[in-house]
């Protein structure tokens, strides 16, 4: 059983910052990549940022230069530092992991989501 637990969401004013964390736990053999997606009301889920085990990053166009993804391999944890937040960043943010579980093999896992609201 693999679990992704997110934390760090909340309410912030435009121009402010937040840091999201996502810890993967359970029967994990290795992690291929971890990342963040978001979904605003009435919109499709979209990629925010991803980070492979090799260190390659990919960012959505709307967050480039403002958000930074990083990881702590020892803790199987990925972080999303969000700066210069805008109202249009308001969404539920989901952690995603592409990983090899010891029994189930390779799979795609999702966290429960954390709300980020940017409003004055």
N, CA, C and O atoms as CSV, one atom per row, in Angstrom:
chain,resi,resn,atom,element,x,y,z
A,1,UNK,N,N,0.845,-1.182,0.000
A,1,UNK,CA,C,0.000,0.000,0.000
A,1,UNK,C,C,0.888,1.243,0.000
A,1,UNK,O,O,1.811,1.367,0.804
A,2,UNK,N,N,0.588,2.152,-0.915
A,2,UNK,CA,C,1.340,3.401,-1.027
A,2,UNK,C,C,0.400,4.556,-0.718
A,2,UNK,O,O,-0.744,4.582,-1.170
A,3,UNK,N,N,0.891,5.495,0.045
A,3,UNK,CA,C,0.101,6.688,0.357
A,3,UNK,C,C,0.897,7.940,0.056
A,3,UNK,O,O,2.110,7.988,0.262
A,4,UNK,N,N,0.200,8.956,-0.435
A,4,UNK,CA,C,0.774,10.278,-0.619
A,4,UNK,C,C,0.011,11.235,0.288
A,4,UNK,O,O,-1.213,11.339,0.204
A,5,UNK,N,N,0.726,11.921,1.140
A,5,UNK,CA,C,0.089,12.838,2.079
A,5,UNK,C,C,0.612,14.243,1.818
A,5,UNK,O,O,1.810,14.509,1.917
A,6,UNK,N,N,-0.311,15.132,1.483
A,6,UNK,CA,C,0.042,16.516,1.170
A,6,UNK,C,C,-0.211,17.420,2.367
A,6,UNK,O,O,-1.043,17.124,3.224
A,7,UNK,N,N,0.519,18.522,2.410
A,7,UNK,CA,C,0.303,19.535,3.424
A,7,UNK,C,C,0.787,20.875,2.899
A,7,UNK,O,O,1.547,20.943,1.933
A,8,UNK,N,N,0.334,21.944,3.551
A,8,UNK,CA,C,0.851,23.263,3.232
A,8,UNK,C,C,-0.092,24.193,2.498
A,8,UNK,O,O,0.246,25.355,2.269
A,9,UNK,N,N,-1.260,23.714,2.126
A,9,UNK,CA,C,-2.193,24.595,1.449
A,9,UNK,C,C,-2.778,25.627,2.399
A,9,UNK,O,O,-2.543,25.578,3.607
A,10,UNK,N,N,-3.543,26.565,1.843
A,10,UNK,CA,C,-4.178,27.570,2.669
A,10,UNK,C,C,-4.578,28.790,1.895
A,10,UNK,O,O,-4.630,28.785,0.665
A,11,UNK,N,N,-4.859,29.837,2.633
A,11,UNK,CA,C,-5.272,31.116,2.056
A,11,UNK,C,C,-4.099,32.086,2.105
A,11,UNK,O,O,-3.456,32.244,3.143
A,12,UNK,N,N,-3.830,32.724,0.994
A,12,UNK,CA,C,-2.719,33.675,0.920
A,12,UNK,C,C,-3.138,34.841,0.047
A,12,UNK,O,O,-3.968,34.692,-0.850
A,13,UNK,N,N,-2.562,35.996,0.313
A,13,UNK,CA,C,-2.891,37.184,-0.483
A,13,UNK,C,C,-2.084,37.197,-1.770
A,13,UNK,O,O,-1.003,36.611,-1.828
A,14,UNK,N,N,-2.588,37.853,-2.795
A,14,UNK,CA,C,-1.825,37.970,-4.041
A,14,UNK,C,C,-0.429,38.520,-3.783
A,14,UNK,O,O,-0.247,39.471,-3.023
A,15,UNK,N,N,0.554,37.899,-4.432
A,15,UNK,CA,C,1.945,38.269,-4.230
A,15,UNK,C,C,2.628,37.493,-3.128
A,15,UNK,O,O,3.847,37.572,-2.974
A,16,UNK,N,N,1.858,36.744,-2.360
A,16,UNK,CA,C,2.413,35.978,-1.264
A,16,UNK,C,C,3.011,34.651,-1.702
A,16,UNK,O,O,3.080,34.339,-2.891
A,17,UNK,N,N,3.440,33.879,-0.714
A,17,UNK,CA,C,4.102,32.601,-0.969
A,17,UNK,C,C,3.500,31.499,-0.107
A,17,UNK,O,O,2.974,31.744,0.979
A,18,UNK,N,N,3.592,30.299,-0.616
A,18,UNK,CA,C,3.229,29.089,0.120
A,18,UNK,C,C,4.184,27.982,-0.293
A,18,UNK,O,O,4.739,28.000,-1.392
A,19,UNK,N,N,4.367,27.019,0.603
A,19,UNK,CA,C,5.134,25.833,0.249
A,19,UNK,C,C,4.299,24.606,0.544
A,19,UNK,O,O,3.831,24.397,1.664
A,20,UNK,N,N,4.124,23.803,-0.486
A,20,UNK,CA,C,3.418,22.531,-0.353
A,20,UNK,C,C,4.417,21.401,-0.170
A,20,UNK,O,O,5.520,21.429,-0.718
A,21,UNK,N,N,4.012,20.407,0.610
A,21,UNK,CA,C,4.831,19.213,0.809
A,21,UNK,C,C,4.002,17.978,0.488
A,21,UNK,O,O,2.787,17.961,0.686
A,22,UNK,N,N,4.668,16.955,-0.006
A,22,UNK,CA,C,4.006,15.679,-0.286
A,22,UNK,C,C,4.962,14.560,0.087
A,22,UNK,O,O,6.049,14.437,-0.478
A,23,UNK,N,N,4.544,13.754,1.038
A,23,UNK,CA,C,5.366,12.635,1.488
A,23,UNK,C,C,4.761,11.324,1.011
A,23,UNK,O,O,3.583,11.045,1.239
A,24,UNK,N,N,5.578,10.533,0.353
A,24,UNK,CA,C,5.159,9.204,-0.092
A,24,UNK,C,C,5.617,8.170,0.932
A,24,UNK,O,O,6.762,8.193,1.384
A,25,UNK,N,N,4.719,7.273,1.287
A,25,UNK,CA,C,5.065,6.246,2.262
A,25,UNK,C,C,4.431,4.921,1.862
A,25,UNK,O,O,3.535,4.862,1.019
A,26,UNK,N,N,4.924,3.868,2.491
A,26,UNK,CA,C,4.403,2.541,2.204
A,26,UNK,C,C,5.451,1.662,1.580
A,26,UNK,O,O,6.651,1.875,1.753
A,27,UNK,N,N,4.984,0.667,0.847
A,27,UNK,CA,C,5.859,-0.340,0.287
A,27,UNK,C,C,6.435,0.130,-1.051
A,27,UNK,O,O,6.036,-0.341,-2.115
A,28,UNK,N,N,7.376,1.064,-0.972
A,28,UNK,CA,C,7.943,1.689,-2.160
A,28,UNK,C,C,9.310,1.094,-2.451
A,28,UNK,O,O,10.158,1.008,-1.562
A,29,UNK,N,N,9.523,0.685,-3.690
A,29,UNK,CA,C,10.839,0.198,-4.103
A,29,UNK,C,C,11.672,1.337,-4.654
A,29,UNK,O,O,12.820,1.531,-4.254
A,30,UNK,N,N,11.084,2.093,-5.580
A,30,UNK,CA,C,11.789,3.252,-6.111
A,30,UNK,C,C,10.791,4.230,-6.724
A,30,UNK,O,O,9.693,3.855,-7.136
A,31,UNK,N,N,11.202,5.477,-6.770
A,31,UNK,CA,C,10.344,6.531,-7.321
A,31,UNK,C,C,10.894,6.969,-8.667
A,31,UNK,O,O,12.071,7.310,-8.788
A,32,UNK,N,N,10.033,6.958,-9.679
A,32,UNK,CA,C,10.431,7.389,-11.015
A,32,UNK,C,C,10.332,8.909,-11.115
A,32,UNK,O,O,11.252,9.572,-11.595
A,33,UNK,N,N,9.218,9.446,-10.661
A,33,UNK,CA,C,9.002,10.892,-10.711
A,33,UNK,C,C,7.903,11.266,-9.730
A,33,UNK,O,O,7.029,10.460,-9.411
A,34,UNK,N,N,7.965,12.494,-9.263
A,34,UNK,CA,C,6.884,13.048,-8.453
A,34,UNK,C,C,6.559,14.427,-8.977
A,34,UNK,O,O,7.399,15.097,-9.577
A,35,UNK,N,N,5.335,14.838,-8.744
A,35,UNK,CA,C,4.956,16.140,-9.265
A,35,UNK,C,C,3.686,16.658,-8.646
A,35,UNK,O,O,3.082,16.034,-7.772
A,36,UNK,N,N,3.302,17.814,-9.125
A,36,UNK,CA,C,2.096,18.489,-8.657
A,36,UNK,C,C,1.214,18.842,-9.841
A,36,UNK,O,O,1.682,19.303,-10.882
A,37,UNK,N,N,-0.059,18.613,-9.653
A,37,UNK,CA,C,-1.081,19.019,-10.600
A,37,UNK,C,C,-2.083,19.882,-9.833
A,37,UNK,O,O,-2.129,19.863,-8.603
A,38,UNK,N,N,-2.878,20.632,-10.582
A,38,UNK,CA,C,-3.920,21.415,-9.927
A,38,UNK,C,C,-5.185,21.408,-10.764
A,38,UNK,O,O,-5.166,21.219,-11.980
A,39,UNK,N,N,-6.276,21.622,-10.062
A,39,UNK,CA,C,-7.570,21.674,-10.741
A,39,UNK,C,C,-8.409,22.778,-10.122
A,39,UNK,O,O,-8.743,22.741,-8.938
A,40,UNK,N,N,-8.740,23.753,-10.941
A,40,UNK,CA,C,-9.609,24.847,-10.523
A,40,UNK,C,C,-11.052,24.488,-10.878
A,40,UNK,O,O,-11.283,23.662,-11.761
A,41,UNK,N,N,-12.015,25.094,-10.203
A,41,UNK,CA,C,-13.422,24.788,-10.485
A,41,UNK,C,C,-13.751,25.000,-11.959
A,41,UNK,O,O,-13.450,26.047,-12.533
A,42,UNK,N,N,-14.368,23.998,-12.554
A,42,UNK,CA,C,-14.781,24.093,-13.942
A,42,UNK,C,C,-13.680,23.905,-14.957
A,42,UNK,O,O,-13.908,24.054,-16.157
A,43,UNK,N,N,-12.472,23.577,-14.484
A,43,UNK,CA,C,-11.338,23.410,-15.399
A,43,UNK,C,C,-10.762,22.013,-15.279
A,43,UNK,O,O,-10.998,21.302,-14.302
A,44,UNK,N,N,-9.995,21.634,-16.302
A,44,UNK,CA,C,-9.333,20.333,-16.273
A,44,UNK,C,C,-8.105,20.384,-15.376
A,44,UNK,O,O,-7.512,21.439,-15.152
A,45,UNK,N,N,-7.748,19.217,-14.873
A,45,UNK,CA,C,-6.524,19.117,-14.087
A,45,UNK,C,C,-5.337,19.396,-14.993
A,45,UNK,O,O,-5.284,18.920,-16.127
A,46,UNK,N,N,-4.389,20.168,-14.489
A,46,UNK,CA,C,-3.226,20.528,-15.299
A,46,UNK,C,C,-1.933,20.324,-14.523
A,46,UNK,O,O,-1.908,20.382,-13.293
A,47,UNK,N,N,-0.865,20.086,-15.268
A,47,UNK,CA,C,0.443,19.934,-14.664
A,47,UNK,C,C,0.923,21.274,-14.118
A,47,UNK,O,O,0.839,22.300,-14.792
A,48,UNK,N,N,1.422,21.248,-12.897
A,48,UNK,CA,C,2.084,22.413,-12.326
A,48,UNK,C,C,3.597,22.252,-12.445
A,48,UNK,O,O,4.288,23.112,-12.993
A,49,UNK,N,N,4.094,21.137,-11.922
A,49,UNK,CA,C,5.536,20.885,-11.968
A,49,UNK,C,C,5.795,19.414,-11.711
A,49,UNK,O,O,5.049,18.757,-10.985
A,50,UNK,N,N,6.850,18.906,-12.307
A,50,UNK,CA,C,7.247,17.523,-12.065
A,50,UNK,C,C,8.755,17.446,-11.948
A,50,UNK,O,O,9.484,18.309,-12.437
A,51,UNK,N,N,9.211,16.376,-11.278
A,51,UNK,CA,C,10.635,16.192,-11.015
A,51,UNK,C,C,10.939,14.703,-11.086
A,51,UNK,O,O,10.360,13.908,-10.346
A,52,UNK,N,N,11.847,14.333,-11.978
A,52,UNK,CA,C,12.187,12.929,-12.119
A,52,UNK,C,C,13.284,12.540,-11.138
A,52,UNK,O,O,13.910,13.395,-10.512
A,53,UNK,N,N,13.505,11.249,-11.017
A,53,UNK,CA,C,14.561,10.768,-10.131
A,53,UNK,C,C,15.930,11.213,-10.616
A,53,UNK,O,O,16.880,11.305,-9.838
A,54,UNK,N,N,16.018,11.487,-11.904
A,54,UNK,CA,C,17.281,11.965,-12.455
A,54,UNK,C,C,17.493,13.451,-12.292
A,54,UNK,O,O,18.554,13.976,-12.631
A,55,UNK,N,N,16.479,14.139,-11.769
A,55,UNK,CA,C,16.624,15.566,-11.526
A,55,UNK,C,C,16.028,16.466,-12.595
A,55,UNK,O,O,16.137,17.688,-12.498
A,56,UNK,N,N,15.409,15.896,-13.598
A,56,UNK,CA,C,14.795,16.715,-14.643
A,56,UNK,C,C,13.491,17.310,-14.148
A,56,UNK,O,O,12.697,16.641,-13.487
A,57,UNK,N,N,13.281,18.574,-14.475
A,57,UNK,CA,C,12.066,19.254,-14.061
A,57,UNK,C,C,11.248,19.687,-15.271
A,57,UNK,O,O,11.770,19.889,-16.368
A,58,UNK,N,N,9.971,19.820,-15.034
A,58,UNK,CA,C,9.060,20.309,-16.058
A,58,UNK,C,C,8.020,21.171,-15.358
A,58,UNK,O,O,7.443,20.762,-14.350
A,59,UNK,N,N,7.783,22.362,-15.893
A,59,UNK,CA,C,6.836,23.290,-15.287
A,59,UNK,C,C,5.752,23.683,-16.277
A,59,UNK,O,O,5.992,23.785,-17.480
A,60,UNK,N,N,4.546,23.903,-15.745
A,60,UNK,CA,C,3.503,24.467,-16.574
A,60,UNK,C,C,3.880,25.900,-16.945
A,60,UNK,O,O,4.540,26.596,-16.173
A,61,UNK,N,N,3.462,26.326,-18.116
A,61,UNK,CA,C,3.854,27.651,-18.601
A,61,UNK,C,C,3.425,28.760,-17.645
A,61,UNK,O,O,4.138,29.750,-17.483
A,62,UNK,N,N,2.281,28.601,-17.020
A,62,UNK,CA,C,1.752,29.682,-16.191
A,62,UNK,C,C,2.487,29.861,-14.868
A,62,UNK,O,O,2.293,30.867,-14.185
A,63,UNK,N,N,3.333,28.895,-14.498
A,63,UNK,CA,C,4.027,28.991,-13.208
A,63,UNK,C,C,5.534,29.139,-13.349
A,63,UNK,O,O,6.238,29.313,-12.355
A,64,UNK,N,N,6.031,29.070,-14.573
A,64,UNK,CA,C,7.483,29.172,-14.773
A,64,UNK,C,C,8.007,30.492,-14.217
A,64,UNK,O,O,7.439,31.559,-14.450
A,65,UNK,N,N,9.110,30.385,-13.474
A,65,UNK,CA,C,9.708,31.566,-12.880
A,65,UNK,C,C,9.132,31.945,-11.536
A,65,UNK,O,O,9.693,32.787,-10.836
A,66,UNK,N,N,8.017,31.334,-11.164
A,66,UNK,CA,C,7.392,31.645,-9.875
A,66,UNK,C,C,7.394,30.456,-8.920
A,66,UNK,O,O,7.525,30.632,-7.709
A,67,UNK,N,N,7.250,29.260,-9.456
A,67,UNK,CA,C,7.186,28.049,-8.637
A,67,UNK,C,C,8.469,27.242,-8.810
A,67,UNK,O,O,9.082,27.245,-9.878
A,68,UNK,N,N,8.860,26.554,-7.744
A,68,UNK,CA,C,10.035,25.693,-7.781
A,68,UNK,C,C,9.717,24.361,-7.120
A,68,UNK,O,O,9.210,24.318,-5.999
A,69,UNK,N,N,10.017,23.284,-7.817
A,69,UNK,CA,C,9.825,21.952,-7.262
A,69,UNK,C,C,11.169,21.413,-6.790
A,69,UNK,O,O,12.194,21.610,-7.442
A,70,UNK,N,N,11.150,20.738,-5.660
A,70,UNK,CA,C,12.373,20.156,-5.118
A,70,UNK,C,C,12.013,18.881,-4.360
A,70,UNK,O,O,10.836,18.557,-4.199
A,71,UNK,N,N,13.026,18.167,-3.899
A,71,UNK,CA,C,12.740,16.896,-3.238
A,71,UNK,C,C,13.759,16.599,-2.151
A,71,UNK,O,O,14.866,17.138,-2.131
A,72,UNK,N,N,13.342,15.724,-1.252
A,72,UNK,CA,C,14.230,15.145,-0.252
A,72,UNK,C,C,14.132,13.634,-0.464
A,72,UNK,O,O,13.165,13.007,-0.032
A,73,UNK,N,N,15.113,13.062,-1.114
A,73,UNK,CA,C,15.053,11.646,-1.461
A,73,UNK,C,C,14.985,10.748,-0.235
A,73,UNK,O,O,14.311,9.718,-0.243
A,74,UNK,N,N,15.685,11.145,0.812
A,74,UNK,CA,C,15.718,10.316,2.021
A,74,UNK,C,C,14.343,10.206,2.658
A,74,UNK,O,O,14.036,9.224,3.335
A,75,UNK,N,N,13.514,11.227,2.435
A,75,UNK,CA,C,12.181,11.247,3.039
A,75,UNK,C,C,11.084,10.931,2.030
A,75,UNK,O,O,9.901,10.965,2.371
A,76,UNK,N,N,11.465,10.623,0.794
A,76,UNK,CA,C,10.461,10.409,-0.273
A,76,UNK,C,C,9.455,11.549,-0.310
A,76,UNK,O,O,8.248,11.333,-0.423
A,77,UNK,N,N,9.970,12.750,-0.213
A,77,UNK,CA,C,9.112,13.926,-0.124
A,77,UNK,C,C,9.455,14.912,-1.234
A,77,UNK,O,O,10.621,15.141,-1.557
A,78,UNK,N,N,8.407,15.484,-1.803
A,78,UNK,CA,C,8.579,16.508,-2.817
A,78,UNK,C,C,7.919,17.788,-2.313
A,78,UNK,O,O,6.899,17.754,-1.626
A,79,UNK,N,N,8.526,18.910,-2.671
A,79,UNK,CA,C,8.049,20.208,-2.231
A,79,UNK,C,C,7.719,21.078,-3.447
A,79,UNK,O,O,8.291,20.921,-4.526
A,80,UNK,N,N,6.790,21.986,-3.238
A,80,UNK,CA,C,6.487,22.982,-4.258
A,80,UNK,C,C,6.501,24.342,-3.588
A,80,UNK,O,O,5.604,24.681,-2.817
A,81,UNK,N,N,7.529,25.115,-3.893
A,81,UNK,CA,C,7.617,26.482,-3.386
A,81,UNK,C,C,6.912,27.386,-4.384
A,81,UNK,O,O,7.289,27.455,-5.554
A,82,UNK,N,N,5.893,28.072,-3.910
A,82,UNK,CA,C,5.083,28.928,-4.778
A,82,UNK,C,C,5.250,30.381,-4.344
A,82,UNK,O,O,4.872,30.757,-3.234
A,83,UNK,N,N,5.811,31.178,-5.220
A,83,UNK,CA,C,6.023,32.597,-4.948
A,83,UNK,C,C,5.206,33.448,-5.909
A,83,UNK,O,O,4.733,32.968,-6.939
A,84,UNK,N,N,5.052,34.711,-5.557
A,84,UNK,CA,C,4.312,35.652,-6.413
A,84,UNK,C,C,2.964,35.083,-6.824
A,84,UNK,O,O,2.592,35.106,-7.997
A,85,UNK,N,N,2.249,34.577,-5.847
A,85,UNK,CA,C,0.981,33.915,-6.148
A,85,UNK,C,C,-0.048,34.891,-6.695
A,85,UNK,O,O,-0.102,36.059,-6.311
A,86,UNK,N,N,-0.859,34.372,-7.604
A,86,UNK,CA,C,-1.895,35.154,-8.256
A,86,UNK,C,C,-3.266,34.523,-7.980
A,86,UNK,O,O,-3.343,33.332,-7.678
A,87,UNK,N,N,-4.328,35.292,-8.078
A,87,UNK,CA,C,-5.664,34.699,-7.874
A,87,UNK,C,C,-5.926,33.511,-8.790
A,87,UNK,O,O,-6.631,32.575,-8.411
A,88,UNK,N,N,-5.368,33.544,-9.983
A,88,UNK,CA,C,-5.588,32.434,-10.913
A,88,UNK,C,C,-4.834,31.164,-10.526
A,88,UNK,O,O,-5.002,30.127,-11.168
A,89,UNK,N,N,-4.011,31.233,-9.490
A,89,UNK,CA,C,-3.377,30.022,-8.962
A,89,UNK,C,C,-4.296,29.271,-8.003
A,89,UNK,O,O,-3.972,28.170,-7.557
A,90,UNK,N,N,-5.428,29.864,-7.694
A,90,UNK,CA,C,-6.386,29.213,-6.803
A,90,UNK,C,C,-6.881,27.912,-7.406
A,90,UNK,O,O,-7.391,27.883,-8.526
A,91,UNK,N,N,-6.723,26.831,-6.642
A,91,UNK,CA,C,-7.098,25.502,-7.130
A,91,UNK,C,C,-6.856,24.488,-6.016
A,91,UNK,O,O,-6.274,24.799,-4.976
A,92,UNK,N,N,-7.317,23.275,-6.266
A,92,UNK,CA,C,-6.906,22.149,-5.436
A,92,UNK,C,C,-5.639,21.582,-6.060
A,92,UNK,O,O,-5.608,21.272,-7.251
A,93,UNK,N,N,-4.620,21.452,-5.267
A,93,UNK,CA,C,-3.329,20.958,-5.739
A,93,UNK,C,C,-3.174,19.497,-5.318
A,93,UNK,O,O,-3.355,19.137,-4.154
A,94,UNK,N,N,-2.836,18.677,-6.301
A,94,UNK,CA,C,-2.705,17.241,-6.082
A,94,UNK,C,C,-1.261,16.806,-6.294
A,94,UNK,O,O,-0.606,17.203,-7.258
A,95,UNK,N,N,-0.791,15.994,-5.382
A,95,UNK,CA,C,0.519,15.378,-5.538
A,95,UNK,C,C,0.378,14.092,-6.353
A,95,UNK,O,O,-0.595,13.353,-6.210
A,96,UNK,N,N,1.353,13.848,-7.194
A,96,UNK,CA,C,1.352,12.644,-8.017
A,96,UNK,C,C,2.711,11.964,-7.928
A,96,UNK,O,O,3.749,12.624,-7.866
A,97,UNK,N,N,2.690,10.646,-7.921
A,97,UNK,CA,C,3.946,9.895,-7.922
A,97,UNK,C,C,3.866,8.736,-8.905
A,97,UNK,O,O,2.907,7.965,-8.904
A,98,UNK,N,N,4.873,8.632,-9.727
A,98,UNK,CA,C,5.072,7.495,-10.624
A,98,UNK,C,C,6.168,6.668,-9.968
A,98,UNK,O,O,7.325,7.085,-9.913
A,99,UNK,N,N,5.791,5.483,-9.467
A,99,UNK,CA,C,6.772,4.753,-8.678
A,99,UNK,C,C,6.599,3.248,-8.810
A,99,UNK,O,O,5.576,2.753,-9.284
A,100,UNK,N,N,7.626,2.545,-8.378
A,100,UNK,CA,C,7.590,1.090,-8.308
A,100,UNK,C,C,7.280,0.701,-6.858
A,100,UNK,O,O,8.063,0.979,-5.949
A,101,UNK,N,N,6.141,0.063,-6.660
A,101,UNK,CA,C,5.814,-0.498,-5.361
A,101,UNK,C,C,6.368,-1.924,-5.295
A,101,UNK,O,O,6.473,-2.605,-6.315
A,102,UNK,N,N,6.714,-2.359,-4.105
A,102,UNK,CA,C,7.387,-3.658,-3.946
A,102,UNK,C,C,6.533,-4.823,-4.391
A,102,UNK,O,O,7.067,-5.811,-4.895
A,103,UNK,N,N,5.234,-4.743,-4.222
A,103,UNK,CA,C,4.354,-5.852,-4.591
A,103,UNK,C,C,3.569,-5.537,-5.850
A,103,UNK,O,O,3.466,-6.372,-6.748
A,104,UNK,N,N,3.017,-4.338,-5.919
A,104,UNK,CA,C,2.091,-3.991,-7.003
A,104,UNK,C,C,2.797,-3.631,-8.305
A,104,UNK,O,O,2.152,-3.555,-9.351
A,105,UNK,N,N,4.109,-3.408,-8.260
A,105,UNK,CA,C,4.816,-2.998,-9.459
A,105,UNK,C,C,4.681,-1.507,-9.704
A,105,UNK,O,O,4.380,-0.737,-8.792
A,106,UNK,N,N,4.911,-1.107,-10.960
A,106,UNK,CA,C,4.890,0.316,-11.285
A,106,UNK,C,C,3.465,0.820,-11.349
A,106,UNK,O,O,2.581,0.160,-11.896
A,107,UNK,N,N,3.252,1.995,-10.785
A,107,UNK,CA,C,1.919,2.563,-10.791
A,107,UNK,C,C,1.941,4.054,-10.601
A,107,UNK,O,O,2.976,4.652,-10.309
A,108,UNK,N,N,0.776,4.642,-10.772
A,108,UNK,CA,C,0.567,6.078,-10.679
A,108,UNK,C,C,-0.294,6.329,-9.444
A,108,UNK,O,O,-1.382,5.768,-9.319
A,109,UNK,N,N,0.189,7.165,-8.540
A,109,UNK,CA,C,-0.509,7.385,-7.287
A,109,UNK,C,C,-0.813,8.872,-7.104
A,109,UNK,O,O,-0.076,9.741,-7.571
A,110,UNK,N,N,-1.922,9.135,-6.410
A,110,UNK,CA,C,-2.371,10.504,-6.183
A,110,UNK,C,C,-2.633,10.768,-4.706
A,110,UNK,O,O,-3.072,9.887,-3.967
A,111,UNK,N,N,-2.356,11.992,-4.300
A,111,UNK,CA,C,-2.730,12.422,-2.979
A,111,UNK,C,C,-4.183,12.858,-2.945
A,111,UNK,O,O,-4.879,12.835,-3.961
A,112,UNK,N,N,-4.627,13.254,-1.770
A,112,UNK,CA,C,-6.022,13.611,-1.598
A,112,UNK,C,C,-6.319,15.047,-2.034
A,112,UNK,O,O,-7.480,15.425,-2.190
A,113,UNK,N,N,-5.290,15.824,-2.225
A,113,UNK,CA,C,-5.461,17.207,-2.654
A,113,UNK,C,C,-5.425,18.184,-1.494
A,113,UNK,O,O,-5.873,17.878,-0.388
A,114,UNK,N,N,-4.890,19.357,-1.760
A,114,UNK,CA,C,-4.857,20.419,-0.759
A,114,UNK,C,C,-5.276,21.727,-1.431
A,114,UNK,O,O,-4.821,22.049,-2.528
A,115,UNK,N,N,-6.136,22.459,-0.764
A,115,UNK,CA,C,-6.690,23.687,-1.343
A,115,UNK,C,C,-5.715,24.839,-1.187
A,115,UNK,O,O,-5.171,25.075,-0.109
A,116,UNK,N,N,-5.506,25.547,-2.283
A,116,UNK,CA,C,-4.742,26.798,-2.270
A,116,UNK,C,C,-5.670,27.894,-2.774
A,116,UNK,O,O,-6.206,27.813,-3.879
A,117,UNK,N,N,-5.849,28.907,-1.956
A,117,UNK,CA,C,-6.708,30.033,-2.324
A,117,UNK,C,C,-5.906,31.319,-2.250
A,117,UNK,O,O,-5.324,31.649,-1.216
A,118,UNK,N,N,-5.884,32.038,-3.362
A,118,UNK,CA,C,-5.157,33.312,-3.431
A,118,UNK,C,C,-6.193,34.416,-3.573
A,118,UNK,O,O,-6.854,34.542,-4.604
A,119,UNK,N,N,-6.318,35.206,-2.523
A,119,UNK,CA,C,-7.363,36.221,-2.510
A,119,UNK,C,C,-7.006,37.309,-1.521
A,119,UNK,O,O,-6.381,37.060,-0.491
A,120,UNK,N,N,-7.418,38.524,-1.854
A,120,UNK,CA,C,-7.198,39.634,-0.938
A,120,UNK,C,C,-8.394,39.804,0.005
A,120,UNK,O,O,-8.390,40.696,0.853
